[in-house]
């Protein structure tokens, strides 16, 4: 998934939700905090999970 896709979905979150997601990332990967690849993979999974949850809720 291209990075552009992530930022579009990322913008749908409130600043508080974004802060919470990044805090969760820091807890999970304290040593990879500056690794963009790890961050993008984490966000991809997170955003995909949330999308799937939303689809379930919509049904």
N, C-alpha and C positions, 0 to 999 in steps of 0.2 A: 504494500500500500504506500503510495507516495506521501511524502511529508506534507504536501499541500492539503491532502485529505484530512490528516490529523488536525492541522490548525483550524480547518473549517469546523470540524466537530468540537474541537477544544473551545472554540469561541461560543459554543452553545451553553457552556457551563458558566455559572456565576463565579465571580472572583473567589468567593468563599469555598465553593466546590473545588476550584482549581488549586487553592491553597491546601485543602484537605488531601487531594490526590497527590500533590507533590510531597506533602508531609509523610504520607504512606510510603511513597517511593523512597524517601530518605531513610525511613525505618527499615525497609526491606533490603536496600542496597547501600549501606553507609559508605562502602568503599568505592562504589561506582557512581557516586553522586554527580561527578563531572563527565561521566561517559554518556555521550549523546545517544549512541546506539542502544545502550541498555534502557535509557529513558524512553526512546521512541518505541522500543519493543514493549515496555511496560505500559505506556499510554495506549498503544495499539490494542493490547489485550484488554485493558480497562475499558476503553471506548467500545470495543466489540462486545464485551460482556454487557455493558450498559445498553447497547443497541438491542441485543438479544432479549434482555429483561424487558425493554420497552415493547418489543414485538409481542412478547408473551402477555404483557398487560393490555395491549391493544386488542387482542383476540377476544 
